[in-house]
Amino acid sequence: MNEMVGTTMVADRMGLKIVGFVFATITLAVMITTGMVVKGYADGAYSLEVPARVSHR
């Protein structure tokens, strides 16, 4: 059992800053990627339909 009754543990502030920076960077990268994909669909660069095959006989 813990002998330090009444005391609190404080997280390492530098570690929390690093973790926050990593999560913020990942979030920003996902947002930029999502924006680029949405813009590509809006501009018609991507299509959800399968193109029709042209048969050469």
N, CA, C and O atoms as a GROMACS GRO file, in nm:
protein
  228
    1MET      N    1   0.084  -0.118   0.000
    1MET     CA    2   0.000   0.000   0.000
    1MET      C    3   0.089   0.124   0.000
    1MET      O    4   0.202   0.121   0.048
    2ASN      N    5   0.037   0.231  -0.053
    2ASN     CA    6   0.113   0.354  -0.064
    2ASN      C    7   0.124   0.422   0.073
    2ASN      O    8   0.022   0.445   0.138
    3GLU      N    9   0.244   0.453   0.115
    3GLU     CA   10   0.268   0.516   0.246
    3GLU      C   11   0.250   0.668   0.240
    3GLU      O   12   0.244   0.732   0.345
    4MET      N   13   0.242   0.727   0.120
    4MET     CA   14   0.235   0.871   0.106
    4MET      C   15   0.088   0.916   0.102
    4MET      O   16   0.040   0.959  -0.003
    5VAL      N   17   0.019   0.906   0.212
    5VAL     CA   18  -0.121   0.944   0.220
    5VAL      C   19  -0.130   1.096   0.229
    5VAL      O   20  -0.058   1.158   0.308
    6GLY      N   21  -0.217   1.156   0.149
    6GLY     CA   22  -0.236   1.300   0.153
    6GLY      C   23  -0.152   1.377   0.053
    6GLY      O   24  -0.172   1.497   0.036
    7THR      N   25  -0.058   1.313  -0.014
    7THR     CA   26   0.022   1.381  -0.115
    7THR      C   27  -0.034   1.348  -0.253
    7THR      O   28  -0.100   1.246  -0.272
    8THR      N   29  -0.006   1.434  -0.347
    8THR     CA   30  -0.053   1.411  -0.484
    8THR      C   31   0.067   1.396  -0.576
    8THR      O   32   0.174   1.454  -0.552
    9MET      N   33   0.048   1.318  -0.680
    9MET     CA   34   0.152   1.301  -0.782
    9MET      C   35   0.126   1.404  -0.891
    9MET      O   36   0.013   1.420  -0.937
   10VAL      N   37   0.230   1.473  -0.933
   10VAL     CA   38   0.219   1.573  -1.038
   10VAL      C   39   0.287   1.518  -1.163
   10VAL      O   40   0.400   1.469  -1.157
   11ALA      N   41   0.217   1.527  -1.275
   11ALA     CA   42   0.274   1.478  -1.399
   11ALA      C   43   0.390   1.568  -1.443
   11ALA      O   44   0.394   1.686  -1.409
   12ASP      N   45   0.481   1.510  -1.516
   12ASP     CA   46   0.595   1.583  -1.568
   12ASP      C   47   0.547   1.681  -1.675
   12ASP      O   48   0.494   1.639  -1.778
   13ARG      N   49   0.565   1.809  -1.650
   13ARG     CA   50   0.513   1.910  -1.744
   13ARG      C   51   0.582   1.904  -1.880
   13ARG      O   52   0.517   1.925  -1.982
   14MET      N   53   0.710   1.875  -1.883
   14MET     CA   54   0.781   1.868  -2.011
   14MET      C   55   0.729   1.749  -2.093
   14MET      O   56   0.711   1.759  -2.214
   15GLY      N   57   0.704   1.638  -2.025
   15GLY     CA   58   0.649   1.522  -2.094
   15GLY      C   59   0.511   1.550  -2.150
   15GLY      O   60   0.479   1.509  -2.261
   16LEU      N   61   0.429   1.622  -2.073
   16LEU     CA   62   0.296   1.657  -2.121
   16LEU      C   63   0.303   1.752  -2.240
   16LEU      O   64   0.221   1.742  -2.332
   17LYS      N   65   0.400   1.842  -2.240
   17LYS     CA   66   0.415   1.933  -2.353
   17LYS      C   67   0.454   1.856  -2.479
   17LYS      O   68   0.404   1.885  -2.588
   18ILE      N   69   0.541   1.758  -2.465
   18ILE     CA   70   0.583   1.678  -2.580
   18ILE      C   71   0.466   1.596  -2.634
   18ILE      O   72   0.444   1.591  -2.755
   19VAL      N   73   0.392   1.533  -2.543
   19VAL     CA   74   0.275   1.454  -2.586
   19VAL      C   75   0.172   1.545  -2.652
   19VAL      O   76   0.114   1.507  -2.754
   20GLY      N   77   0.148   1.661  -2.598
   20GLY     CA   78   0.055   1.756  -2.657
   20GLY      C   79   0.100   1.800  -2.795
   20GLY      O   80   0.019   1.813  -2.887
   21PHE      N   81   0.229   1.825  -2.810
   21PHE     CA   82   0.282   1.866  -2.940
   21PHE      C   83   0.265   1.754  -3.043
   21PHE      O   84   0.229   1.780  -3.158
   22VAL      N   85   0.291   1.631  -3.002
   22VAL     CA   86   0.275   1.517  -3.094
   22VAL      C   87   0.130   1.504  -3.138
   22VAL      O   88   0.103   1.490  -3.257
   23PHE      N   89   0.036   1.509  -3.043
   23PHE     CA   90  -0.105   1.498  -3.078
   23PHE      C   91  -0.151   1.615  -3.164
   23PHE      O   92  -0.230   1.595  -3.257
   24ALA      N   93  -0.103   1.736  -3.136
   24ALA     CA   94  -0.140   1.852  -3.217
   24ALA      C   95  -0.087   1.838  -3.359
   24ALA      O   96  -0.156   1.872  -3.455
   25THR      N   97   0.035   1.787  -3.374
   25THR     CA   98   0.093   1.767  -3.506
   25THR      C   99   0.015   1.664  -3.586
   25THR      O  100  -0.012   1.683  -3.704
   26ILE      N  101  -0.021   1.554  -3.521
   26ILE     CA  102  -0.099   1.449  -3.590
   26ILE      C  103  -0.236   1.503  -3.629
   26ILE      O  104  -0.284   1.478  -3.739
   27THR      N  105  -0.299   1.578  -3.539
   27THR     CA  106  -0.431   1.636  -3.568
   27THR      C  107  -0.423   1.731  -3.686
   27THR      O  108  -0.509   1.728  -3.775
   28LEU      N  109  -0.322   1.814  -3.689
   28LEU     CA  110  -0.306   1.908  -3.800
   28LEU      C  111  -0.283   1.835  -3.931
   28LEU      O  112  -0.338   1.874  -4.034
   29ALA      N  113  -0.201   1.729  -3.930
   29ALA     CA  114  -0.176   1.653  -4.051
   29ALA      C  115  -0.303   1.587  -4.103
   29ALA      O  116  -0.327   1.585  -4.224
   30VAL      N  117  -0.384   1.533  -4.013
   30VAL     CA  118  -0.511   1.471  -4.054
   30VAL      C  119  -0.606   1.575  -4.111
   30VAL      O  120  -0.674   1.548  -4.210
   31MET      N  121  -0.611   1.692  -4.050
   31MET     CA  122  -0.700   1.798  -4.099
   31MET      C  123  -0.658   1.846  -4.238
   31MET      O  124  -0.743   1.867  -4.324
   32ILE      N  125  -0.529   1.863  -4.260
   32ILE     CA  126  -0.480   1.907  -4.391
   32ILE      C  127  -0.508   1.801  -4.496
   32ILE      O  128  -0.553   1.833  -4.607
   33THR      N  129  -0.482   1.673  -4.463
   33THR     CA  130  -0.507   1.565  -4.558
   33THR      C  131  -0.656   1.556  -4.592
   33THR      O  132  -0.692   1.540  -4.709
   34THR      N  133  -0.741   1.568  -4.492
   34THR     CA  134  -0.885   1.563  -4.516
   34THR      C  135  -0.929   1.678  -4.604
   34THR      O  136  -1.009   1.660  -4.696
   35GLY      N  137  -0.878   1.795  -4.578
   35GLY     CA  138  -0.911   1.911  -4.662
   35GLY      C  139  -0.867   1.893  -4.806
   35GLY      O  140  -0.939   1.932  -4.898
   36MET      N  141  -0.749   1.834  -4.826
   36MET     CA  142  -0.702   1.812  -4.963
   36MET      C  143  -0.788   1.709  -5.036
   36MET      O  144  -0.817   1.726  -5.155
   37VAL      N  145  -0.831   1.604  -4.966
   37VAL     CA  146  -0.916   1.503  -5.029
   37VAL      C  147  -1.053   1.561  -5.063
   37VAL      O  148  -1.105   1.538  -5.172
   38VAL      N  149  -1.111   1.638  -4.970
   38VAL     CA  150  -1.241   1.700  -4.997
   38VAL      C  151  -1.231   1.796  -5.114
   38VAL      O  152  -1.320   1.800  -5.199
   39LYS      N  153  -1.124   1.874  -5.119
   39LYS     CA  154  -1.106   1.968  -5.231
   39LYS      C  155  -1.089   1.890  -5.361
   39LYS      O  156  -1.140   1.932  -5.465
   40GLY      N  157  -1.017   1.777  -5.357
   40GLY     CA  158  -1.001   1.696  -5.477
   40GLY      C  159  -1.134   1.643  -5.528
   40GLY      O  160  -1.159   1.644  -5.648
   41TYR      N  161  -1.220   1.596  -5.438
   41TYR     CA  162  -1.352   1.550  -5.478
   41TYR      C  163  -1.435   1.665  -5.534
   41TYR      O  164  -1.507   1.648  -5.632
   42ALA      N  165  -1.426   1.782  -5.472
   42ALA     CA  166  -1.503   1.898  -5.517
   42ALA      C  167  -1.457   1.944  -5.656
   42ALA      O  168  -1.538   1.989  -5.737
   43ASP      N  169  -1.327   1.933  -5.682
   43ASP     CA  170  -1.273   1.974  -5.812
   43ASP      C  171  -1.293   1.867  -5.920
   43ASP      O  172  -1.270   1.894  -6.038
   44GLY      N  173  -1.334   1.747  -5.880
   44GLY     CA  174  -1.356   1.640  -5.977
   44GLY      C  175  -1.232   1.558  -6.006
   44GLY      O  176  -1.230   1.481  -6.102
   45ALA      N  177  -1.130   1.572  -5.926
   45ALA     CA  178  -1.007   1.495  -5.949
   45ALA      C  179  -1.028   1.348  -5.916
   45ALA      O  180  -0.965   1.260  -5.974
   46TYR      N  181  -1.118   1.322  -5.820
   46TYR     CA  182  -1.148   1.185  -5.781
   46TYR      C  183  -1.292   1.157  -5.818
   46TYR      O  184  -1.374   1.248  -5.829
   47SER      N  185  -1.324   1.030  -5.838
   47SER     CA  186  -1.460   0.993  -5.870
   47SER      C  187  -1.494   0.864  -5.799
   47SER      O  188  -1.412   0.773  -5.789
   48LEU      N  189  -1.618   0.857  -5.748
   48LEU     CA  190  -1.663   0.737  -5.681
   48LEU      C  191  -1.715   0.633  -5.780
   48LEU      O  192  -1.723   0.514  -5.748
   49GLU      N  193  -1.750   0.677  -5.901
   49GLU     CA  194  -1.802   0.585  -6.002
   49GLU      C  195  -1.687   0.510  -6.069
   49GLU      O  196  -1.578   0.564  -6.087
   50VAL      N  197  -1.715   0.386  -6.106
   50VAL     CA  198  -1.617   0.306  -6.179
   50VAL      C  199  -1.629   0.346  -6.326
   50VAL      O  200  -1.739   0.345  -6.380
   51PRO      N  201  -1.518   0.380  -6.390
   51PRO     CA  202  -1.528   0.420  -6.531
   51PRO      C  203  -1.574   0.303  -6.617
   51PRO      O  204  -1.538   0.188  -6.592
   52ALA      N  205  -1.652   0.334  -6.719
   52ALA     CA  206  -1.702   0.231  -6.809
   52ALA      C  207  -1.587   0.178  -6.895
   52ALA      O  208  -1.500   0.254  -6.938
   53ARG      N  209  -1.590   0.048  -6.920
   53ARG     CA  210  -1.486  -0.010  -7.005
   53ARG      C  211  -1.521   0.009  -7.151
   53ARG      O  212  -1.636  -0.008  -7.192
   54VAL      N  213  -1.424   0.043  -7.226
   54VAL     CA  214  -1.442   0.060  -7.370
   54VAL      C  215  -1.391  -0.066  -7.437
   54VAL      O  216  -1.274  -0.103  -7.425
   55SER      N  217  -1.481  -0.132  -7.508
   55SER     CA  218  -1.438  -0.256  -7.577
   55SER      C  219  -1.400  -0.224  -7.720
   55SER      O  220  -1.474  -0.155  -7.790
   56HIS      N  221  -1.286  -0.272  -7.761
   56HIS     CA  222  -1.237  -0.252  -7.898
   56HIS      C  223  -1.257  -0.383  -7.973
   56HIS      O  224  -1.188  -0.482  -7.947
   57ARG      N  225  -1.353  -0.384  -8.067
   57ARG     CA  226  -1.378  -0.505  -8.144
   57ARG      C  227  -1.340  -0.490  -8.286
   57ARG      O  228  -1.355  -0.584  -8.364
   0.00000   0.00000   0.00000
